Amino acid sequence: MSKPTSIKTSEEVRDRLRRLAEERGTTITDLIAELAAKEFTAAEREQRAAEAARELGVAYTEQVQQAGQDAWAKIRAHQGRAA
């Protein structure tokens, strides 16, 4: 296990994380780890997009790359409205 550290946040965010963790029967630390594991970095999204294009037999051009980035932006925007 990694060495514990702290993250500065507002009381409101801390309290929300505590409620979410309690509802899931877990700790704030485990909840944050779970949330972080679910979100891809830009490099991971790029790699997955290139792999998907290759599997589909599609050339990974700048146009395909831009379409993928636009799709991720729409997904993130949708997730923001659902929060």
N, CA, C and O of each residue as an XYZ file, in Angstrom:
332
protein
N       0.840     -1.192      0.000
C       0.000      0.000      0.000
C       0.873      1.239      0.000
O       1.943      1.259      0.609
N       0.415      2.260     -0.681
C       1.154      3.517     -0.766
C       1.086      4.274      0.547
O       0.212      4.041      1.383
N       2.030      5.184      0.703
C       2.053      6.048      1.882
C       0.867      7.007      1.827
O       0.644      7.646      0.799
N       0.103      7.120      2.911
C      -1.042      8.039      2.919
C      -0.593      9.492      2.748
O       0.513      9.870      3.132
N      -1.469     10.279      2.170
C      -1.226     11.711      1.989
C      -2.538     12.437      2.240
O      -3.540     11.798      2.562
N      -2.552     13.719      2.103
C      -3.788     14.476      2.294
C      -4.069     15.314      1.055
O      -3.170     15.667      0.292
N      -5.347     15.615      0.887
C      -5.790     16.457     -0.219
C      -6.610     17.590      0.387
O      -7.538     17.348      1.159
N      -6.269     18.811      0.039
C      -7.013     19.968      0.542
C      -8.285     20.143     -0.279
O      -8.243     20.145     -1.509
N      -9.400     20.288      0.399
C     -10.675     20.520     -0.274
C     -11.586     21.294      0.672
O     -11.253     21.504      1.838
N     -12.708     21.705      0.171
C     -13.652     22.449      1.008
C     -14.378     21.490      1.950
O     -14.400     20.279      1.730
N     -14.956     22.041      2.978
C     -15.739     21.218      3.904
C     -16.925     20.579      3.201
O     -17.297     19.445      3.505
N     -17.522     21.309      2.257
C     -18.680     20.784      1.535
C     -18.304     19.543      0.729
O     -19.035     18.552      0.722
N     -17.170     19.606      0.056
C     -16.724     18.453     -0.735
C     -16.377     17.301      0.195
O     -16.755     16.159     -0.068
N     -15.668     17.584      1.270
C     -15.331     16.540      2.241
C     -16.581     15.860      2.774
O     -16.642     14.632      2.847
N     -17.574     16.653      3.145
C     -18.803     16.081      3.693
C     -19.547     15.241      2.657
O     -20.108     14.194      2.982
N     -19.546     15.704      1.414
C     -20.198     14.930      0.354
C     -19.467     13.603      0.135
O     -20.103     12.558     -0.003
N     -18.150     13.644      0.104
C     -17.376     12.410     -0.041
C     -17.659     11.457      1.116
O     -17.778     10.248      0.914
N     -17.765     11.991      2.309
C     -18.067     11.153      3.478
C     -19.429     10.483      3.320
O     -19.572      9.290      3.584
N     -20.439     11.263      2.884
C     -21.780     10.684      2.699
C     -21.770      9.607      1.616
O     -22.348      8.534      1.788
N     -21.111      9.905      0.507
C     -21.032      8.924     -0.582
C     -20.340      7.646     -0.119
O     -20.793      6.543     -0.425
N     -19.239      7.796      0.621
C     -18.510      6.630      1.112
C     -19.374      5.824      2.081
O     -19.417      4.596      2.000
N     -20.053      6.502      2.985
C     -20.914      5.803      3.947
C     -22.020      5.034      3.233
O     -22.314      3.892      3.587
N     -22.631      5.658      2.227
C     -23.707      4.991      1.484
C     -23.209      3.747      0.762
O     -23.967      2.799      0.559
N     -21.950      3.747      0.379
C     -21.377      2.607     -0.347
C     -20.680      1.622      0.585
O     -20.167      0.594      0.143
N     -20.667      1.942      1.869
C     -20.029      1.052      2.831
C     -18.521      0.997      2.672
O     -17.913     -0.062      2.826
N     -17.917      2.140      2.363
C     -16.480      2.185      2.149
C     -15.902      3.416      2.833
O     -16.613      4.138      3.532
N     -14.631      3.648      2.632
C     -13.972      4.827      3.202
C     -13.822      5.900      2.131
O     -13.948      5.622      0.938
N     -13.555      7.118      2.563
C     -13.308      8.196      1.614
C     -12.087      7.856      0.763
O     -12.093      8.080     -0.447
N     -11.049      7.320      1.386
C      -9.836      6.952      0.643
C     -10.149      5.952     -0.455
O      -9.710      6.124     -1.593
N     -10.902      4.907     -0.130
C     -11.246      3.903     -1.141
C     -12.178      4.476     -2.203
O     -12.072      4.115     -3.375
N     -13.090      5.366     -1.809
C     -13.991      5.998     -2.762
C     -13.201      6.840     -3.768
O     -13.451      6.770     -4.972
N     -12.264      7.621     -3.282
C     -11.447      8.453     -4.170
C     -10.634      7.575     -5.105
O     -10.521      7.877     -6.293
N     -10.066      6.494     -4.588
C      -9.289      5.575     -5.428
C     -10.174      4.980     -6.517
O      -9.750      4.862     -7.667
N     -11.399      4.605     -6.162
C     -12.343      4.040     -7.136
C     -12.696      5.070     -8.205
O     -12.710      4.751     -9.394
N     -12.976      6.290     -7.793
C     -13.311      7.343     -8.744
C     -12.137      7.657     -9.671
O     -12.331      7.847    -10.872
N     -10.926      7.711     -9.123
C      -9.741      8.008     -9.933
C      -9.464      6.897    -10.942
O      -9.019      7.165    -12.059
N      -9.724      5.662    -10.554
C      -9.480      4.531    -11.449
C     -10.462      4.514    -12.619
O     -10.148      3.980    -13.683
N     -11.633      5.089    -12.432
C     -12.656      5.092    -13.483
C     -12.412      6.153    -14.557
O     -12.913      6.031    -15.674
N     -11.666      7.163    -14.231
C     -11.460      8.289    -15.152
C     -10.155      8.103    -15.912
O      -9.114      7.865    -15.299
N     -10.192      8.208    -17.234
C      -9.000      8.071    -18.045
C      -8.272      9.397    -18.165
O      -8.895     10.459    -18.181
N      -6.947      9.332    -18.250
C      -6.153     10.524    -18.561
C      -6.270     10.783    -20.061
O      -6.744      9.928    -20.809
N      -5.841     11.953    -20.490
C      -5.879     12.270    -21.922
C      -5.036     11.271    -22.711
O      -5.439     10.843    -23.793
N      -3.876     10.898    -22.182
C      -3.013      9.935    -22.876
C      -3.676      8.564    -22.965
O      -3.568      7.887    -23.988
N      -4.361      8.151    -21.896
C      -5.065      6.860    -21.923
C      -6.214      6.876    -22.923
O      -6.431      5.895    -23.634
N      -6.958      7.991    -22.982
C      -8.046      8.098    -23.959
C      -7.492      8.028    -25.381
O      -8.058      7.363    -26.250
N      -6.385      8.719    -25.601
C      -5.758      8.731    -26.920
C      -5.308      7.324    -27.317
O      -5.528      6.885    -28.446
N      -4.683      6.635    -26.384
C      -4.213      5.277    -26.657
C      -5.387      4.338    -26.964
O      -5.321      3.547    -27.904
N      -6.431      4.427    -26.188
C      -7.603      3.575    -26.409
C      -8.284      3.896    -27.734
O      -8.764      2.999    -28.427
N      -8.324      5.167    -28.078
C      -8.934      5.551    -29.350
C      -8.131      4.981    -30.514
O      -8.708      4.470    -31.474
N      -6.809      5.066    -30.436
C      -5.957      4.525    -31.498
C      -6.121      3.011    -31.592
O      -6.181      2.463    -32.692
N      -6.195      2.332    -30.448
C      -6.390      0.884    -30.444
C      -7.750      0.507    -31.039
O      -7.857     -0.443    -31.813
N      -8.778      1.260    -30.668
C     -10.117      0.984    -31.199
C     -10.155      1.183    -32.711
O     -10.733      0.372    -33.434
N      -9.546      2.247    -33.179
C      -9.508      2.505    -34.625
C      -8.787      1.362    -35.340
O      -9.240      0.888    -36.382
N      -7.667      0.925    -34.773
C      -6.910     -0.173    -35.362
C      -7.751     -1.450    -35.419
O      -7.760     -2.144    -36.435
N      -8.459     -1.758    -34.328
C      -9.316     -2.948    -34.284
C     -10.452     -2.869    -35.301
O     -10.893     -3.892    -35.826
N     -10.918     -1.665    -35.575
C     -12.001     -1.476    -36.538
C     -11.490     -1.353    -37.969
O     -12.278     -1.287    -38.912
N     -10.182     -1.323    -38.126
C      -9.617     -1.182    -39.456
C      -9.716      0.231    -39.993
O      -9.737      0.440    -41.206
N      -9.778      1.209    -39.086
C      -9.905      2.617    -39.473
C      -8.547      3.289    -39.287
O      -7.893      3.118    -38.258
N      -8.139      4.049    -40.285
C      -6.899      4.821    -40.155
C      -7.106      5.897    -39.095
O      -8.105      6.615    -39.120
N      -6.168      6.006    -38.172
C      -6.292      6.973    -37.086
C      -5.734      8.320    -37.553
O      -4.610      8.698    -37.224
N      -6.544      9.020    -38.318
C      -6.163     10.309    -38.884
C      -6.463     11.436    -37.896
O      -7.055     11.215    -36.840
N      -6.047     12.632    -38.257
C      -6.357     13.795    -37.421
C      -7.868     14.000    -37.317
O      -8.367     14.422    -36.273
N      -8.598     13.704    -38.396
C     -10.061     13.855    -38.381
C     -10.692     12.850    -37.409
O     -11.609     13.194    -36.662
N     -10.203     11.625    -37.426
C     -10.714     10.602    -36.508
C     -10.356     10.994    -35.077
O     -11.178     10.871    -34.169
N      -9.137     11.460    -34.883
C      -8.700     11.900    -33.566
C      -9.594     13.035    -33.054
O     -10.013     13.017    -31.896
N      -9.886     14.015    -33.903
C     -10.722     15.140    -33.506
C     -12.136     14.685    -33.179
O     -12.738     15.163    -32.218
N     -12.669     13.761    -33.975
C     -14.010     13.230    -33.703
C     -14.040     12.543    -32.347
O     -15.016     12.675    -31.608
N     -12.989     11.815    -32.012
C     -12.905     11.163    -30.702
C     -12.845     12.165    -29.572
O     -13.514     12.008    -28.551
N     -12.036     13.201    -29.760
C     -11.940     14.238    -28.727
C     -13.271     14.954    -28.546
O     -13.659     15.270    -27.421
N     -13.963     15.209    -29.633
C     -15.285     15.845    -29.559
C     -16.272     14.945    -28.817
O     -17.085     15.421    -28.024
N     -16.193     13.645    -29.083
C     -17.087     12.699    -28.405
C     -16.815     12.693    -26.906
O     -17.756     12.705    -26.112
N     -15.531     12.674    -26.497
C     -15.208     12.708    -25.068
C     -15.690     14.006    -24.426
O     -16.158     13.996    -23.287
N     -15.581     15.105    -25.135
C     -16.051     16.385    -24.597
C     -17.556     16.342    -24.352
O     -18.042     16.855    -23.344
N     -18.288     15.729    -25.275
C     -19.740     15.609    -25.100
C     -20.072     14.689    -23.932
O     -21.009     14.954    -23.180
N     -19.314     13.617    -23.778
C     -19.527     12.694    -22.652
C     -19.296     13.417    -21.342
O     -20.104     13.312    -20.420
N     -18.169     14.171    -21.252
C     -17.878     14.908    -20.013
C     -18.952     15.956    -19.730
O     -19.340     16.142    -18.577
N     -19.430     16.632    -20.754
C     -20.472     17.640    -20.572
C     -21.748     16.985    -20.061
O     -22.421     17.529    -19.186
N     -22.075     15.838    -20.598
C     -23.273     15.110    -20.159
C     -23.117     14.673    -18.705
O     -24.064     14.778    -17.925
N     -21.937     14.185    -18.332
C     -21.698     13.762    -16.957
C     -21.821     14.939    -16.001
O     -22.296     14.783    -14.876
N     -21.394     16.111    -16.444
C     -21.479     17.296    -15.610
C     -22.910     17.698    -15.339
O     -23.223     18.179    -14.250
N     -23.783     17.510    -16.311
C     -25.206     17.848    -16.114
C     -25.886     16.849    -15.192
O     -26.858     17.188    -14.516
N     -25.381     15.617    -15.158
C     -26.017     14.578    -14.351
C     -25.615     14.694    -12.884
O     -26.272     14.114    -12.020
N     -24.554     15.429    -12.591
C     -24.046     15.508    -11.218
C     -24.923     16.356    -10.331
O     -24.630     16.519     -9.147
